[in-house]
Amino acid sequence: MHATILDAATGETMAADLPEAHRLALAAEAAATRPGRERMARNAPILAALAAIDARTVRPLRAILAAQAAGLPPGDDVARLAALQAEADSLRAGLAS
């Protein structure tokens, strides 16, 4: 198997013949990392949605803390925070492991 090797120090490339053992090792490594890349691709939209939910929790949480500090009931913010938590929990269940 022919391979192109990059010399990191000089930036030059050179062609080389790889022994069969190296070719098999490279093929095994590629096969082993493919599922990880596929899992990351499947999880990316879910992780983005989870990040958006985290951002949306800031306002109700801040309102709850302000109400507590003022000795007032938190109003609808607790329910809103619980709904966001339930949405996040549902998304986390869909993450591929």
C-alpha distances in whole Angstrom, upper triangle without the diagonal:
4,7,10,13,16,19,22,24,24,22,20,16,14,10,8,6,5,7,7,10,9,7,10,12,11,11,15,16,15,17,20,20,21,24,25,25,26,29,30,30,33,35,35,38,40,39,40,43,44,44,47,49,49,50,53,54,55,58,60,59,61,64,64,64,67,69,69,70,73,74,73,71,68,68,66,63,62,62,59,58,57,56,53,53,53,50,48,48,47,44,43,43,41,38,35,34
4,7,10,13,16,19,22,21,19,16,13,10,7,6,5,6,9,11,13,11,9,13,14,12,13,17,17,16,19,21,21,22,25,26,25,27,30,30,30,33,35,35,38,40,39,40,43,44,44,46,48,48,49,52,54,55,58,59,59,60,63,64,64,66,68,68,69,72,73,73,71,68,68,66,63,63,62,59,58,58,56,53,53,53,51,48,49,48,45,44,44,42,39,36,35
4,6,10,13,15,18,18,16,14,10,8,6,5,6,7,10,12,13,10,9,13,13,11,13,16,15,15,18,20,19,20,24,24,23,25,28,28,28,31,33,32,35,37,36,37,41,41,41,43,46,45,46,49,51,52,55,56,56,57,60,61,61,63,65,65,66,69,70,70,68,65,65,63,60,60,59,57,55,55,54,51,50,51,48,46,46,46,42,41,42,40,37,34,33
4,7,10,13,15,14,12,10,6,6,5,6,9,10,14,16,17,13,13,16,16,13,15,18,17,16,20,22,20,21,25,25,23,26,29,28,28,31,33,32,35,37,36,37,40,41,40,42,45,45,45,48,50,50,53,55,55,56,59,60,60,62,64,64,65,68,69,69,67,64,65,62,59,59,59,56,54,55,54,50,50,51,48,45,46,46,42,41,43,40,37,35,34
4,7,9,12,12,10,8,5,5,6,7,10,10,14,16,17,13,14,17,16,13,16,19,17,17,21,22,20,22,26,25,24,27,29,28,28,32,33,32,35,37,36,36,40,40,39,42,45,44,44,48,49,49,53,55,54,55,58,59,58,60,63,63,63,66,68,68,67,63,64,62,58,58,58,56,54,54,53,50,49,50,48,45,46,46,42,41,42,40,37,35,34
4,6,9,8,6,6,4,7,9,11,14,14,18,20,20,16,17,20,19,16,19,21,19,19,22,23,21,23,26,25,24,27,29,28,28,32,32,31,34,36,35,35,39,39,38,40,43,42,43,46,47,48,51,53,52,53,56,57,56,58,61,61,61,64,66,66,65,61,62,60,57,57,57,54,52,53,52,49,48,49,47,44,45,45,42,41,42,40,37,35,34
4,6,6,5,5,6,8,11,12,16,16,19,22,22,18,19,22,21,19,22,24,21,22,25,26,24,26,29,28,26,30,32,30,31,34,35,33,37,39,37,37,41,41,39,42,45,44,44,47,49,49,52,54,53,54,57,58,57,59,62,62,62,65,67,67,66,62,64,62,58,58,59,56,54,55,54,51,50,51,49,46,47,48,44,43,44,42,39,37,36
4,6,5,8,9,12,15,16,19,19,22,24,24,20,21,24,22,19,23,24,21,22,25,25,23,25,28,26,25,29,30,28,29,33,33,31,35,37,34,35,38,38,37,39,42,41,41,44,46,45,49,51,50,50,54,55,54,56,59,58,58,61,63,63,63,59,61,59,55,55,56,53,51,52,51,48,47,49,47,43,45,45,42,40,42,41,37,36,35
4,6,8,11,13,16,18,21,21,24,27,26,23,24,27,25,23,26,28,25,25,29,29,27,29,32,30,29,32,34,32,33,36,36,35,38,40,37,38,41,41,39,42,45,43,43,47,48,47,51,53,52,52,56,56,55,57,60,60,60,63,65,65,65,61,63,61,57,58,58,56,53,54,54,50,50,52,50,46,48,48,45,43,46,44,40,39,38
4,5,9,11,15,17,20,21,24,27,27,24,25,28,26,24,27,29,26,27,30,31,29,30,34,32,30,34,35,33,34,38,38,36,39,41,39,39,43,43,41,43,46,45,45,49,50,49,52,55,54,54,58,59,58,59,63,63,62,65,67,67,67,63,65,63,59,60,60,58,55,57,56,52,52,54,51,48,50,50,47,45,48,46,42,41,40
4,7,10,14,16,19,20,24,26,26,23,23,26,25,22,25,27,24,24,28,28,26,28,31,29,27,31,33,31,31,35,35,33,36,38,36,36,40,41,39,41,44,43,43,46,48,47,50,53,52,52,56,57,56,58,61,61,61,64,66,66,65,61,63,61,57,58,58,55,53,54,54,50,50,51,49,46,47,48,44,43,45,43,40,38,38
4,7,10,13,17,18,22,24,25,21,22,25,24,22,24,27,25,24,28,29,27,28,32,31,29,32,34,32,33,36,37,35,38,41,39,39,43,43,41,44,47,46,46,49,51,51,54,56,55,56,59,60,59,61,64,64,64,67,69,69,68,65,66,64,60,61,61,58,56,57,56,53,52,54,51,48,50,50,46,45,47,45,42,40,39
4,7,10,13,15,19,21,22,19,19,22,21,19,21,24,22,22,25,26,25,26,29,29,27,30,32,31,31,35,36,34,37,40,38,38,42,42,41,43,46,46,46,49,51,51,54,56,55,56,59,60,60,62,65,65,65,68,70,69,68,65,66,63,60,60,61,58,56,57,56,52,52,53,50,48,49,49,45,44,46,43,40,38,38
4,7,10,12,16,19,20,17,17,21,20,18,21,23,22,22,25,27,26,27,30,30,28,31,34,33,33,36,37,36,39,42,40,41,44,45,44,46,49,48,49,52,54,54,57,59,58,59,62,63,63,65,68,68,68,71,72,72,71,67,68,66,63,63,63,60,58,59,58,55,54,55,53,50,51,51,47,46,47,45,42,40,39
4,7,10,13,16,18,15,14,18,18,16,18,21,21,20,23,25,25,25,29,29,28,30,33,32,32,36,37,36,39,42,41,41,45,45,44,47,50,49,50,53,54,55,58,60,59,60,63,64,64,66,69,69,69,72,74,73,72,68,69,67,64,64,64,61,59,59,58,55,54,55,53,50,51,50,47,46,47,45,41,39,38
4,6,10,13,14,12,12,16,16,14,17,20,19,19,22,24,24,25,29,29,28,30,33,32,33,36,37,37,40,42,41,42,45,46,45,48,50,50,51,54,55,56,59,61,60,61,64,65,64,67,69,69,70,73,74,74,73,69,70,67,64,64,64,61,59,60,59,55,55,55,53,50,51,51,47,46,47,44,41,39,38
4,7,9,12,10,10,13,14,13,15,18,18,19,21,23,23,24,28,28,28,30,33,33,33,36,38,38,41,43,42,43,46,47,46,49,51,51,52,55,56,57,60,62,61,62,65,66,66,68,71,70,71,74,75,75,73,70,71,68,65,65,65,62,60,60,59,56,55,56,53,51,51,51,47,46,46,44,41,38,37
4,6,8,6,6,10,11,10,12,15,15,16,18,20,21,22,25,26,25,28,30,30,31,34,35,35,39,40,39,41,44,44,44,47,49,49,50,53,54,55,58,60,59,60,63,64,63,66,68,68,69,72,73,73,71,68,68,66,63,62,62,60,58,58,57,54,53,53,51,48,48,48,45,43,44,42,39,36,34
4,5,5,6,9,10,11,13,14,16,17,19,20,22,23,26,27,27,29,31,32,33,35,37,37,41,42,41,43,46,46,46,49,51,50,52,55,56,57,60,61,60,62,65,65,65,68,70,69,70,73,74,74,72,69,70,67,65,64,63,61,59,59,58,55,54,54,52,49,49,49,46,44,44,42,39,36,35
4,5,5,6,9,10,11,12,14,15,17,18,20,21,24,25,26,27,30,31,32,34,35,36,39,41,40,42,45,45,45,48,50,50,51,54,55,56,59,61,60,61,64,64,64,67,69,69,70,73,74,73,71,68,69,66,64,63,62,60,58,57,57,54,52,52,51,48,48,47,44,43,43,41,38,34,33
4,5,5,6,9,10,11,12,14,15,16,18,20,23,24,24,26,28,29,30,32,34,35,38,39,38,40,43,43,43,46,48,48,49,52,53,54,58,59,57,59,62,62,62,65,67,66,67,70,71,71,69,66,67,64,62,60,60,58,56,55,55,52,50,50,49,46,46,45,43,41,41,39,36,33,31
4,5,5,6,9,10,10,12,14,15,16,18,21,22,22,24,26,27,28,31,32,32,36,37,36,38,41,41,41,44,46,45,47,50,50,52,55,56,55,57,60,60,60,62,65,64,65,68,69,69,67,64,65,62,59,58,58,56,54,54,53,50,49,49,47,44,44,44,41,39,39,37,34,31,29
4,5,5,6,9,10,11,12,14,16,17,20,21,21,23,25,26,27,29,31,31,35,36,35,37,40,40,40,43,45,45,46,49,50,51,55,56,55,57,60,60,60,63,65,64,65,68,69,69,67,64,64,62,59,58,58,55,53,53,52,49,48,48,46,43,43,43,40,38,38,36,33,30,29
4,5,5,6,9,10,11,12,14,15,18,19,20,22,24,25,26,28,30,31,34,35,34,36,39,39,40,43,44,44,46,48,49,51,54,55,54,56,59,59,59,62,64,63,64,67,68,68,66,62,63,60,58,57,56,54,52,51,51,48,47,46,45,42,42,41,38,37,36,34,32,28,27
4,5,5,6,9,10,10,12,14,17,17,18,20,22,23,25,27,28,29,32,33,32,34,37,37,37,40,42,42,43,46,47,48,51,52,51,53,56,56,56,59,61,60,61,65,65,65,63,60,61,58,55,54,54,52,50,49,49,46,44,44,43,40,40,39,37,35,35,33,30,27,25
4,5,5,6,9,10,11,12,15,16,16,18,20,21,22,25,26,26,30,31,30,32,35,35,35,38,40,40,41,44,45,46,50,51,50,52,55,55,55,57,59,59,60,63,64,64,62,58,59,57,54,53,53,50,48,48,47,44,43,43,41,38,38,38,35,33,34,32,29,26,24
4,5,5,6,9,10,11,14,15,15,17,19,20,21,23,25,26,29,30,30,32,34,35,35,38,40,40,41,44,45,46,50,51,50,52,55,55,55,58,60,59,61,64,64,64,62,58,59,56,53,53,52,50,48,47,46,44,42,42,40,38,38,37,34,32,32,30,27,24,23
4,5,5,6,9,10,12,13,15,16,18,19,21,22,24,25,28,29,29,31,33,33,34,37,38,38,40,43,43,45,48,49,48,50,53,53,53,56,58,57,59,62,62,62,60,56,57,54,52,51,50,48,46,45,45,42,41,40,39,36,35,35,32,31,30,28,26,22,21
4,5,5,6,9,11,11,12,15,16,17,19,21,22,23,26,27,26,28,31,31,31,34,36,36,37,40,41,42,46,46,45,48,50,50,50,53,55,55,56,59,60,59,57,54,55,52,49,48,48,46,44,43,42,40,38,38,37,34,34,33,31,29,29,27,24,21,19
4,5,5,6,9,10,10,12,15,15,16,18,20,21,24,25,25,27,29,30,30,33,35,35,36,39,40,41,45,46,45,47,50,50,50,53,55,54,56,59,59,59,57,53,54,51,48,48,47,45,43,43,41,39,38,38,35,33,33,32,29,28,28,26,23,20,19
4,6,5,8,10,10,11,13,15,16,18,19,21,24,25,25,27,29,29,30,33,34,35,37,39,40,42,45,45,45,47,50,50,50,53,55,54,56,59,59,58,56,53,53,50,48,47,46,44,42,42,40,38,37,36,34,32,32,31,28,27,26,24,22,18,17
4,6,7,8,10,11,12,14,15,17,18,20,23,23,23,25,28,27,28,31,32,32,35,37,38,39,43,43,42,45,47,47,47,50,52,52,53,56,56,56,54,50,51,48,46,45,44,42,40,39,38,36,34,34,33,30,29,29,26,24,24,22,20,16,15
4,6,5,6,9,10,11,13,14,15,17,20,21,20,22,25,25,25,28,30,30,32,34,35,37,40,41,40,42,45,45,45,48,50,49,51,53,54,54,52,48,49,46,43,43,42,40,38,37,36,34,32,33,31,28,28,27,24,23,23,21,18,15,14
4,5,5,6,9,10,11,12,14,15,18,19,19,21,24,24,25,28,29,30,31,34,35,37,40,40,40,42,45,45,45,48,50,50,51,54,55,54,52,48,48,46,43,42,41,39,37,37,36,33,32,32,30,27,27,26,23,22,22,20,17,14,14
4,5,5,6,9,10,10,12,14,17,17,18,20,22,22,24,26,27,28,30,32,33,35,38,38,38,40,43,42,43,46,48,47,49,52,52,51,49,46,46,43,41,40,39,37,35,34,33,31,29,29,27,25,24,23,21,19,19,17,14,11,10
4,5,5,6,9,10,10,12,15,16,15,18,20,20,21,24,25,25,27,29,30,32,35,36,35,37,40,40,40,43,45,45,46,49,50,49,47,43,44,41,38,38,37,35,33,32,31,29,27,27,25,23,23,22,19,18,18,16,13,10,9
4,5,5,6,9,10,10,14,15,15,16,19,19,20,23,24,25,26,29,30,32,35,36,35,37,40,40,41,43,45,45,46,49,50,49,47,43,44,41,38,38,37,35,33,33,31,29,28,28,26,23,23,23,20,18,19,17,14,11,12
4,5,5,6,9,10,13,14,14,16,18,19,20,22,24,25,27,28,30,32,35,35,35,37,40,40,41,43,45,45,47,49,50,49,46,43,43,40,38,37,36,34,32,32,30,28,27,26,24,22,22,21,18,17,18,15,12,10,11
4,5,5,6,9,11,11,12,14,16,16,18,20,21,22,24,26,27,29,32,32,32,35,37,37,38,41,42,42,44,46,47,46,43,40,40,37,35,34,33,31,29,29,27,25,24,23,21,19,19,18,15,14,14,12,9,6,7
4,5,5,6,9,10,10,12,14,14,15,18,19,20,22,24,25,27,30,31,30,32,35,35,36,38,40,40,42,44,45,44,42,38,39,36,33,33,32,30,28,28,26,24,23,23,21,18,19,18,15,14,15,13,9,8,9
4,6,5,8,10,10,11,14,15,16,18,20,21,22,24,25,27,30,31,31,33,36,36,37,39,41,41,43,45,46,45,43,39,39,36,34,33,32,30,28,28,27,24,24,24,21,19,20,19,15,15,16,13,11,10,12
4,6,7,8,9,11,12,14,15,17,18,20,22,23,24,27,29,30,30,33,35,35,36,38,40,40,42,44,45,43,41,37,37,34,32,32,30,28,27,26,24,22,22,21,18,16,17,16,12,12,13,10,8,7,10
4,6,5,6,9,10,10,12,14,15,16,18,20,21,24,26,27,27,29,31,31,32,35,36,37,38,41,41,40,38,34,34,31,29,29,27,25,24,23,22,19,18,18,16,14,14,13,10,10,11,8,6,6,9
4,5,5,6,9,10,11,12,14,15,17,19,20,22,25,26,26,28,30,31,32,34,36,36,38,40,41,40,38,34,34,31,29,29,28,25,23,24,22,19,19,19,16,14,16,15,12,12,14,11,9,10,12
4,5,5,6,9,10,11,12,14,15,17,19,21,23,24,25,27,29,29,31,33,34,35,37,39,40,38,36,32,32,29,26,27,25,23,22,22,20,17,18,18,14,13,15,14,10,11,14,11,10,12,14
4,5,5,6,9,10,11,12,14,15,17,19,22,22,22,25,27,27,28,31,32,33,35,37,37,36,33,30,30,26,24,24,23,20,19,19,17,14,14,14,11,9,11,10,6,8,10,8,7,10,12
4,5,5,6,9,10,10,12,14,15,18,20,21,21,23,26,26,27,29,31,31,33,35,36,35,33,29,29,27,24,24,23,20,19,19,18,14,14,15,12,10,12,12,8,8,12,10,8,11,13
4,5,5,6,9,10,11,13,15,16,19,20,20,22,24,25,26,28,30,31,32,34,36,34,32,29,29,26,23,23,23,20,18,19,18,14,15,16,13,11,14,14,10,11,15,13,12,14,16
4,5,5,6,9,10,11,13,15,17,18,19,21,22,23,25,27,28,29,31,33,34,32,30,26,26,23,20,21,20,17,16,16,14,11,12,13,10,8,11,11,8,10,13,12,11,15,17
4,5,5,6,9,10,11,13,16,16,16,19,21,21,22,25,26,27,28,31,31,30,28,24,24,22,19,19,18,16,14,14,13,10,10,11,9,6,9,10,7,8,11,11,11,14,16
4,5,5,6,9,10,12,14,16,16,17,20,21,21,24,25,26,27,30,31,30,28,24,25,22,19,20,20,17,15,16,15,11,12,14,12,9,13,14,11,11,15,15,14,17,18
4,5,5,6,9,11,13,14,15,17,18,20,21,23,24,25,27,29,30,28,27,23,23,20,17,18,18,15,13,15,14,10,12,14,11,10,13,14,12,13,17,16,16,19,21
4,5,5,6,9,11,12,12,15,16,17,19,21,22,23,25,26,27,26,24,20,20,17,14,15,14,11,10,12,10,6,8,10,8,7,11,12,10,12,15,15,15,19,21
4,5,5,7,10,11,11,13,15,16,16,19,20,21,23,25,26,25,23,19,20,18,15,15,15,12,10,12,12,8,9,12,11,8,12,14,12,13,16,17,16,20,21
4,5,6,8,10,11,12,14,15,16,18,20,21,22,24,26,24,23,19,20,18,15,16,16,13,11,14,14,10,12,15,13,12,15,17,15,16,19,20,19,23,24
4,6,7,8,9,11,12,14,15,17,18,20,21,23,24,22,21,17,17,15,12,13,13,10,9,12,11,8,10,13,12,11,15,16,15,16,20,20,20,24,26
4,6,6,6,8,10,11,12,14,16,17,18,20,21,20,18,14,15,13,10,10,11,8,6,9,10,7,9,12,11,11,14,16,15,16,19,20,20,24,25
4,6,5,6,9,10,11,12,14,15,16,18,20,19,18,14,15,14,11,12,14,11,9,13,13,11,12,16,15,14,17,19,19,19,22,24,23,27,28
4,5,5,6,9,10,10,12,14,15,16,18,17,16,12,13,12,9,11,13,10,9,13,14,12,14,17,16,16,19,21,21,22,25,26,26,30,31
4,5,5,6,9,10,10,12,14,15,16,14,13,9,10,9,5,7,9,7,6,10,11,10,12,15,15,15,18,20,20,21,24,25,26,29,31
4,5,5,6,9,10,11,12,14,15,14,13,9,11,11,7,8,11,9,7,10,12,11,12,15,16,15,17,20,20,21,23,25,25,29,30
4,5,5,6,9,10,11,12,14,13,13,10,12,13,9,11,14,12,11,14,16,14,15,19,19,19,21,24,23,24,27,28,28,32,33
4,5,5,6,9,10,10,12,10,10,7,9,10,7,9,12,11,10,14,15,15,16,19,20,20,22,24,25,26,28,30,30,34,35
4,5,5,6,9,10,10,9,8,5,8,9,6,7,11,10,9,12,14,14,15,18,19,19,21,23,24,25,27,29,30,33,34
4,5,5,6,9,10,10,10,8,11,13,10,10,14,14,12,15,17,17,17,20,22,21,23,25,26,26,29,31,31,35,35
4,5,5,6,9,8,10,8,11,13,11,12,16,15,14,17,20,19,20,23,24,24,26,28,29,29,32,34,34,38,38
4,5,5,6,5,6,5,8,11,10,11,14,15,14,17,19,19,20,23,24,24,26,28,29,30,32,34,35,38,39
4,5,5,6,7,7,11,13,12,12,15,16,15,17,20,20,20,23,25,25,26,28,30,30,32,34,35,38,39
4,5,8,10,10,14,16,15,15,19,19,18,20,23,23,23,26,27,27,28,31,32,32,34,37,37,40,41
4,5,9,10,13,16,15,16,19,20,19,21,24,24,25,27,29,29,30,33,34,34,37,39,39,43,44
4,7,9,12,16,15,15,18,20,19,21,24,24,24,27,29,29,30,33,34,34,36,39,39,43,44
4,6,9,12,12,13,16,17,17,19,21,22,23,25,27,27,29,31,32,33,35,37,38,42,43
4,6,9,10,10,12,14,14,16,18,19,20,22,24,25,26,28,30,30,32,34,36,39,40
4,7,6,7,9,11,11,13,15,16,17,19,21,21,23,25,26,27,29,31,32,36,37
4,6,7,8,10,11,13,14,16,17,18,20,21,23,24,26,27,29,31,32,36,38
4,6,5,6,9,10,11,13,14,16,17,19,20,21,23,25,26,28,29,33,35
4,5,5,6,8,10,10,12,14,15,16,18,20,21,22,24,26,27,31,33
4,5,5,6,9,10,10,12,14,15,16,18,20,21,23,25,26,30,31
4,5,5,6,9,10,10,12,14,15,16,18,20,21,23,25,29,30
4,5,5,6,9,10,11,12,14,15,17,18,20,22,23,27,29
4,5,5,6,9,10,11,12,14,15,16,18,20,21,25,27
4,5,5,6,9,10,10,12,14,15,17,19,20,24,25
4,5,5,6,9,10,11,12,14,16,17,19,23,25
4,5,5,6,9,10,11,12,14,16,17,21,23
4,5,5,6,9,10,10,12,15,16,19,21
4,5,5,6,9,10,11,13,15,18,20
4,5,5,6,9,10,11,13,17,19
4,5,5,6,9,10,11,15,16
4,5,5,6,9,10,14,15
4,5,5,7,9,13,15
4,5,5,7,11,13
4,5,5,9,10
4,6,8,10
4,6,9
4,6
4
